[in-house]
């Protein structure tokens, strides 16, 4: 234990008081002005009491109540950060809940993706419908104009060429079909050549009809049909434009809001299930040694009650106990100290002030602050909780 010794300033003050008292008893009062007592500044090192502690320590406890189903370590074992020390029951149910929540989240995300994708597809289809409608308007208008203006020679020549080509194709298809004409109707080759012949015949008839139309004057019926076709094409274009205005590249806001709410709810459920699974596990928050283990398999534990004590003995630390507000100005971070354990008076260690607390404590009527000191040496005789005398060097 440290002793608070009389400093030169204290001795000087006591001597002054004694001399003053003697003068007042043996001499008459004087009118001379009193002499000021000079301030004496000493160069004495600051001495404080402290205690040896590990670099870090923690009282570990479960956040929820439950029955201990697994204890994976024993007292005295070293553990790594994140290592599971013990578990409570309900592990399988919670893992199942996590799996279900993950599956539901995936389904909700896929539903949102489908909404977005369908909106893009609908928008693209609406644009294509507009393009098709404009082509139909252009063709109908061109046909009507041709009827009104009469056919151009180039169009008639092209139509005659089409008729000639299609006539040759029709004759060839007819010749290919003749050998199979009397075959049974279910004969595959007969059916194939008959289909080709019928298609060639229809194309030829259409070409002849087109040529006749180009070469002849349009009838009133032809004009009425052409005008009606143009009106229909224009109406379809208007409908396509209106439909595009109604179709957006983004999904319906209500549908999107509903699926987003579903995703958020599922994510919250997943986080809750994961947190619940973590709460049934006692996990090491840092590397260290289990110095006290108070739980056993089958035991019912309460939340917040210490189940194990973890300590990091990789570095010994000294924490002071009685640095007063008068002494603390003489202490600074990085300052060198000497440390002597009360139980090992022959052992003198050195250290460095690593941190000084910002919060004060009131002990034995004094305002005190805690200084954290990192020891520079190790000694196998040191134990957690040993008291020491710390001397802060000037």
C-alpha positions as CSV (number, residue, x, y, z in Angstrom):
1,X,0.0,0.0,0.0
2,X,1.3,3.5,-0.8
3,X,1.9,5.9,2.1
4,X,1.3,9.7,1.8
5,X,4.6,11.1,3.1
6,X,5.1,14.6,4.4
7,X,6.5,16.8,1.6
8,X,8.9,19.7,2.2
9,X,6.1,22.1,1.6
10,X,4.1,20.4,4.4
11,X,7.1,20.5,6.8
12,X,7.7,24.2,6.0
13,X,4.1,25.1,6.7
14,X,4.0,23.2,10.0
15,X,7.2,24.9,11.1
16,X,5.9,28.3,10.2
17,X,2.7,27.6,12.3
18,X,4.8,26.5,15.3
19,X,7.1,29.6,15.1
20,X,4.1,31.9,14.8
21,X,2.5,30.3,17.8
22,X,5.6,30.7,19.9
23,X,6.0,34.3,18.9
24,X,2.5,35.1,20.0
25,X,3.1,33.6,23.4
26,X,6.5,35.1,24.2
27,X,6.5,38.5,22.5
28,X,4.2,41.5,22.5
29,X,2.2,42.2,19.5
30,X,3.9,44.2,16.8
31,X,2.5,46.7,14.3
32,X,5.0,45.4,11.6
33,X,3.4,44.1,8.4
34,X,3.2,40.2,8.2
35,X,5.7,38.5,6.0
36,X,4.2,36.4,3.1
37,X,5.0,32.7,3.2
38,X,6.7,31.7,-0.1
39,X,5.2,28.9,-2.3
40,X,7.5,25.9,-2.4
41,X,7.3,23.7,-5.5
42,X,8.6,20.2,-5.0
43,X,9.9,17.8,-7.6
44,X,8.5,14.7,-5.9
45,X,7.3,11.8,-8.1
46,X,3.6,11.0,-8.1
47,X,2.9,7.7,-6.4
48,X,-0.4,5.8,-6.7
49,X,-2.0,2.5,-5.9
50,X,-3.1,0.2,-8.7
51,X,-4.2,-3.3,-9.7
52,X,-3.0,-5.8,-12.3
53,X,-5.6,-6.7,-14.9
54,X,-5.5,-8.5,-18.3
55,X,-5.5,-6.6,-21.5
56,X,-9.2,-7.2,-21.9
57,X,-11.9,-9.1,-20.0
58,X,-15.6,-9.7,-20.2
59,X,-18.4,-11.3,-18.2
60,X,-20.4,-13.3,-20.9
61,X,-24.1,-13.9,-20.6
62,X,-27.0,-15.0,-22.7
63,X,-29.5,-12.4,-23.9
64,X,-32.5,-14.7,-23.6
65,X,-33.6,-17.3,-21.1
66,X,-33.4,-21.0,-22.0
67,X,-32.0,-24.4,-21.3
68,X,-28.3,-25.1,-22.0
69,X,-28.1,-27.9,-24.6
70,X,-24.4,-27.6,-25.5
71,X,-21.2,-26.5,-23.7
72,X,-18.4,-26.6,-26.3
73,X,-15.4,-25.6,-24.2
74,X,-14.1,-26.2,-20.7
75,X,-12.8,-23.8,-18.1
76,X,-9.2,-22.9,-19.0
77,X,-9.6,-23.3,-22.7
78,X,-8.4,-20.6,-25.1
79,X,-11.0,-19.4,-27.7
80,X,-10.9,-17.2,-30.8
81,X,-13.2,-14.2,-31.5
82,X,-16.5,-15.5,-32.8
83,X,-16.1,-19.0,-31.4
84,X,-19.3,-20.5,-29.9
85,X,-18.9,-21.3,-26.2
86,X,-22.3,-22.7,-25.5
87,X,-25.9,-23.0,-26.9
88,X,-29.4,-22.9,-25.7
89,X,-32.3,-25.0,-27.1
90,X,-34.5,-24.3,-30.2
91,X,-31.6,-24.2,-32.6
92,X,-33.2,-26.4,-35.2
93,X,-36.5,-24.5,-35.1
94,X,-34.7,-21.2,-35.5
95,X,-32.6,-22.5,-38.4
96,X,-35.8,-23.7,-40.1
97,X,-37.3,-20.2,-39.6
98,X,-34.2,-18.6,-41.2
99,X,-34.4,-21.0,-44.2
100,X,-38.1,-20.2,-44.6
101,X,-37.5,-16.5,-44.4
102,X,-34.7,-16.7,-47.0
103,X,-37.0,-18.6,-49.4
104,X,-39.8,-16.1,-48.9
105,X,-37.4,-13.2,-49.5
106,X,-36.2,-14.8,-52.7
107,X,-39.8,-15.3,-53.9
108,X,-40.6,-11.6,-53.1
109,X,-37.6,-10.4,-55.0
110,X,-38.4,-12.5,-58.0
111,X,-42.0,-11.1,-57.9
112,X,-40.6,-7.6,-58.0
113,X,-38.2,-8.5,-60.9
114,X,-41.1,-10.0,-62.8
115,X,-43.1,-6.8,-62.3
116,X,-40.3,-4.7,-63.7
117,X,-39.6,-7.0,-66.6
118,X,-43.3,-7.2,-67.6
119,X,-43.5,-3.5,-67.6
120,X,-40.5,-3.3,-70.0
121,X,-42.1,-6.0,-72.2
122,X,-45.4,-4.2,-72.3
123,X,-43.8,-1.0,-73.2
124,X,-41.8,-2.6,-76.0
125,X,-45.0,-4.3,-77.3
126,X,-46.8,-1.0,-77.4
127,X,-44.0,0.6,-79.4
128,X,-44.1,-2.2,-81.8
129,X,-47.9,-1.9,-82.2
130,X,-47.4,1.8,-83.1
131,X,-44.8,0.9,-85.7
132,X,-47.0,-1.7,-87.3
133,X,-50.0,0.7,-87.3
134,X,-48.0,3.4,-89.0
135,X,-46.9,0.9,-91.7
136,X,-50.5,-0.1,-92.2
137,X,-51.5,3.6,-92.6
138,X,-48.7,4.2,-95.1
139,X,-49.6,1.1,-97.2
140,X,-53.4,1.9,-97.2
141,X,-52.7,5.6,-98.1
142,X,-50.3,4.6,-100.9
143,X,-52.8,2.1,-102.3
144,X,-55.6,4.7,-102.3
145,X,-53.4,7.2,-104.0
146,X,-52.5,4.7,-106.7
147,X,-56.1,4.1,-107.3
148,X,-56.8,7.8,-107.7
149,X,-53.7,8.5,-109.8
150,X,-53.7,5.3,-111.9
151,X,-51.1,2.6,-111.9
152,X,-47.6,3.5,-112.9
153,X,-45.9,1.6,-115.7
154,X,-43.2,0.4,-113.4
155,X,-45.7,-1.2,-111.0
156,X,-47.5,-2.9,-113.9
157,X,-44.2,-4.3,-115.3
158,X,-43.3,-5.6,-111.8
159,X,-46.7,-7.2,-111.5
160,X,-46.4,-8.8,-114.9
161,X,-43.0,-10.2,-113.9
162,X,-44.4,-11.6,-110.7
163,X,-47.2,-13.3,-112.7
164,X,-44.7,-14.9,-115.0
165,X,-42.5,-16.1,-112.3
166,X,-45.4,-17.5,-110.2
167,X,-46.8,-19.2,-113.4
168,X,-43.6,-21.1,-113.8
169,X,-43.6,-22.1,-110.1
170,X,-47.2,-23.2,-110.4
171,X,-46.5,-25.3,-113.5
172,X,-43.5,-26.9,-111.8
173,X,-45.5,-27.6,-108.7
174,X,-48.3,-29.2,-110.8
175,X,-45.8,-31.5,-112.6
176,X,-44.3,-32.5,-109.2
177,X,-47.7,-33.4,-107.9
178,X,-49.0,-35.4,-110.9
179,X,-47.1,-38.7,-110.1
180,X,-48.8,-38.7,-106.7
181,X,-52.2,-37.4,-107.7
182,X,-53.9,-40.8,-107.5
183,X,-52.1,-42.0,-104.4
184,X,-54.1,-42.5,-101.1
185,X,-54.9,-39.2,-99.3
186,X,-52.8,-40.3,-96.3
187,X,-49.7,-40.7,-98.5
188,X,-47.0,-38.4,-97.0
189,X,-45.4,-37.5,-100.4
190,X,-48.8,-36.8,-102.0
191,X,-49.8,-34.5,-99.2
192,X,-46.4,-32.7,-99.4
193,X,-46.6,-32.0,-103.1
194,X,-50.3,-31.2,-103.0
195,X,-49.6,-28.5,-100.3
196,X,-46.9,-27.0,-102.5
197,X,-49.1,-27.0,-105.6
198,X,-52.0,-25.4,-103.7
199,X,-49.7,-22.7,-102.3
200,X,-48.2,-21.9,-105.7
201,X,-51.7,-21.7,-107.2
202,X,-52.9,-19.2,-104.6
203,X,-49.8,-17.0,-105.1
204,X,-50.3,-17.0,-108.8
205,X,-54.0,-16.0,-108.5
206,X,-53.1,-13.1,-106.1
207,X,-50.5,-11.9,-108.6
208,X,-53.0,-12.1,-111.5
209,X,-55.6,-10.2,-109.5
210,X,-53.0,-7.5,-108.6
211,X,-52.0,-7.1,-112.2
212,X,-55.6,-6.8,-113.3
213,X,-56.2,-4.1,-110.7
214,X,-53.2,-2.2,-111.9
215,X,-54.1,-2.4,-115.6
216,X,-57.8,-1.6,-115.2
217,X,-59.6,1.5,-113.9
218,X,-60.6,1.3,-110.2
219,X,-64.2,0.7,-109.5
220,X,-66.3,2.5,-106.9
221,X,-66.2,-0.6,-104.8
222,X,-62.4,-0.7,-104.9
223,X,-62.2,3.0,-104.0
224,X,-64.6,2.5,-101.1
225,X,-62.6,-0.5,-99.8
226,X,-59.4,1.4,-100.1
227,X,-60.8,4.4,-98.2
228,X,-62.3,2.1,-95.5
229,X,-58.9,0.3,-95.1
230,X,-57.1,3.6,-94.7
231,X,-59.7,4.7,-92.1
232,X,-59.3,1.5,-90.2
233,X,-55.5,1.8,-90.3
234,X,-55.6,5.3,-88.9
235,X,-58.0,4.3,-86.1
236,X,-55.7,1.4,-85.2
237,X,-52.8,3.8,-85.1
238,X,-54.7,6.1,-82.7
239,X,-55.5,3.2,-80.5
240,X,-51.9,2.1,-80.4
241,X,-50.7,5.6,-79.4
242,X,-53.3,5.8,-76.7
243,X,-52.3,2.4,-75.4
244,X,-48.6,3.4,-75.3
245,X,-49.6,6.4,-73.2
246,X,-51.3,4.1,-70.7
247,X,-48.4,1.6,-70.7
248,X,-45.3,2.7,-68.8
249,X,-41.8,1.2,-68.6
250,X,-42.4,1.1,-64.8
251,X,-44.9,-1.2,-63.2
252,X,-48.2,-0.1,-61.6
253,X,-47.2,2.0,-58.4
254,X,-49.7,0.1,-56.2
255,X,-48.4,-3.3,-57.4
256,X,-44.8,-2.2,-56.9
257,X,-45.5,-0.7,-53.4
258,X,-47.2,-4.0,-52.4
259,X,-44.2,-6.1,-53.5
260,X,-41.7,-3.7,-51.9
261,X,-43.6,-3.9,-48.6
262,X,-43.6,-7.7,-48.9
263,X,-39.8,-7.6,-49.4
264,X,-39.3,-5.3,-46.4
265,X,-41.4,-7.4,-44.1
266,X,-39.6,-10.6,-45.2
267,X,-36.2,-8.9,-44.6
268,X,-37.3,-7.9,-41.1
269,X,-38.4,-11.4,-40.4
270,X,-35.1,-12.8,-41.6
271,X,-33.1,-10.4,-39.5
272,X,-35.3,-11.3,-36.5
273,X,-34.8,-15.0,-37.0
274,X,-31.0,-14.5,-37.5
275,X,-30.8,-12.4,-34.3
276,X,-32.8,-15.0,-32.4
277,X,-30.3,-17.7,-33.5
278,X,-27.4,-15.6,-32.4
279,X,-29.1,-15.0,-29.0
280,X,-29.1,-18.7,-28.3
281,X,-25.3,-18.8,-28.7
282,X,-22.7,-17.6,-26.3
283,X,-19.9,-16.3,-28.5
284,X,-16.4,-15.0,-27.7
285,X,-16.1,-11.3,-28.4
286,X,-12.3,-11.5,-28.6
287,X,-9.4,-13.9,-28.4
288,X,-8.7,-15.0,-24.9
289,X,-9.0,-17.7,-22.2
290,X,-12.1,-18.9,-20.4
291,X,-11.1,-18.3,-16.7
292,X,-14.5,-19.1,-15.2
293,X,-17.4,-21.2,-16.5
294,X,-20.5,-21.5,-14.5
295,X,-23.0,-23.3,-16.7
296,X,-23.6,-27.0,-17.4
297,X,-25.7,-28.9,-20.0
298,X,-29.4,-29.1,-19.0
299,X,-29.2,-26.0,-16.8
300,X,-31.8,-23.3,-17.1
301,X,-30.2,-19.9,-17.4
302,X,-31.6,-16.4,-17.2
303,X,-30.7,-13.5,-19.4
304,X,-27.9,-11.2,-18.2
305,X,-26.5,-13.7,-15.6
306,X,-22.8,-14.3,-16.1
307,X,-22.2,-17.7,-17.7
308,X,-18.5,-17.4,-18.4
309,X,-15.6,-15.0,-17.8
310,X,-13.2,-14.4,-20.8
311,X,-9.8,-12.7,-20.3
312,X,-7.1,-11.7,-22.8
313,X,-3.7,-12.3,-21.1
314,X,-1.7,-11.3,-24.1
315,X,-0.7,-8.1,-22.2
316,X,-0.7,-7.2,-18.5
317,X,-2.2,-3.8,-17.7
318,X,-2.1,-1.8,-14.4
319,X,-5.1,0.4,-13.6
320,X,-4.6,3.0,-10.8
321,X,-7.0,3.3,-8.0
322,X,-6.3,6.6,-6.2
323,X,-4.9,9.2,-8.5
324,X,-6.4,12.4,-7.1
325,X,-7.4,15.6,-8.8
326,X,-4.2,17.2,-7.2
327,X,-2.0,14.5,-8.7
328,X,-3.6,14.0,-12.1
329,X,-2.1,17.2,-13.7
330,X,1.4,15.6,-13.2
331,X,0.4,12.5,-15.2
332,X,0.2,12.3,-19.0
333,X,-0.2,9.7,-21.8
334,X,3.1,8.3,-22.8
335,X,4.7,9.0,-19.4
336,X,7.1,6.3,-18.0
337,X,6.3,4.6,-14.7
338,X,7.7,1.9,-12.4
339,X,5.5,-0.7,-10.9
340,X,6.2,-2.8,-7.8
341,X,3.6,-5.5,-6.8
342,X,2.8,-5.6,-3.1
343,X,3.2,-9.4,-3.1
344,X,6.5,-9.2,-5.0
345,X,8.5,-6.3,-3.4
346,X,11.7,-7.5,-5.1
347,X,10.1,-7.2,-8.6
348,X,10.3,-3.8,-10.3
349,X,8.6,-3.4,-13.6
350,X,8.4,-0.5,-16.1
351,X,5.5,0.6,-18.0
352,X,3.9,3.5,-20.1
353,X,0.7,5.4,-19.5
354,X,-1.6,4.3,-22.2
355,X,-4.8,6.2,-21.3
356,X,-6.3,8.4,-18.6
357,X,-10.0,8.3,-17.9
358,X,-12.1,11.3,-18.6
359,X,-14.7,10.3,-15.9
360,X,-13.9,10.8,-12.3
361,X,-14.8,8.6,-9.3
362,X,-15.2,9.6,-5.7
363,X,-13.2,7.3,-3.4
364,X,-12.6,7.9,0.3
365,X,-13.6,11.5,0.0
366,X,-11.2,12.2,-2.9
367,X,-11.9,12.9,-6.5
368,X,-9.9,10.2,-8.4
369,X,-9.1,9.3,-12.0
370,X,-8.0,5.9,-13.4
371,X,-4.8,5.7,-15.5
372,X,-4.3,2.6,-17.7
373,X,-0.7,1.6,-17.8
374,X,0.8,-0.9,-20.3
375,X,3.6,-3.0,-18.7
376,X,6.8,-3.4,-20.7
377,X,7.8,-6.8,-19.1
378,X,6.1,-10.1,-18.3
379,X,6.6,-12.2,-15.1
380,X,5.0,-15.6,-14.6
381,X,4.3,-14.7,-10.9
382,X,1.9,-11.9,-11.9
383,X,-1.8,-12.6,-11.3
384,X,-5.0,-10.9,-12.1
385,X,-6.0,-8.6,-9.3
386,X,-2.6,-8.1,-7.6
387,X,-2.2,-4.7,-6.0
388,X,0.8,-2.7,-6.9
389,X,2.5,0.7,-6.2
390,X,2.9,2.9,-9.3
391,X,5.5,5.7,-9.4
392,X,5.0,8.2,-12.2
393,X,8.4,9.5,-13.2
394,X,9.0,13.2,-13.7
